[in-house]
């Protein structure tokens, strides 16, 4: 069956290009007959974001002509921590467990704080700790991925996992990213000041949620991909941005 990538982005004080503030974004993979539903769900999402009322929104769809790969979701685990310090320490331990050296993690954090306000992901070389992408403050935005709701809800019911959209979207992204053999691990927390849970993910570790990775009120988010053996950076970025993944339990 033919699928379409349906995408939304919303901003305040002008469009993203005009320097407006990003409010919300999203993507759904939809069949043609489900298009109204997909567009409405994205419209609703963009209209009701905690970051405020947008004055700019764009919704578009585009047919996907390439084959769609189906991937099983990463295993999910929640680590309850008492404080941000303990949460951060745990994230370091998990990254080390994934095979990343401490000094590389430290360098990655430096890159991240230098580019605060970045919306996409930073690609960090696990050998040098240097940033690999040349996307500056934009970063790399992973796209073309989804998980059909019926299948997602079955999975959530079965494991008694959280059913909210934020977790679903983050898990879909982490699953896609970890599926590429060059990805060693991912570290992420939200730029939403009201949301402090983040995660470390990798094929080996699964999706390890950590309940406190930053303080409330902090608008700085983070998304770092630690990458190994990159002969072809273009191919890797193409995979992240353009190849279509459907998560299926
Ligand atoms: C979760 O609770 O598992 C989601 C954590 C990451 C959220 C990232 C985001 O909001 O953009």
Boltz pocket constraint, residues with backbone or C-beta under 6 A from the ligand:
constraints:
  - pocket:
      binder: B
      contacts: [[A, 166], [A, 167], [A, 170], [A, 188], [A, 189], [A, 190], [A, 191], [A, 192], [A, 195], [A, 197], [A, 198], [A, 199], [A, 209]]
      max_distance: 6.0
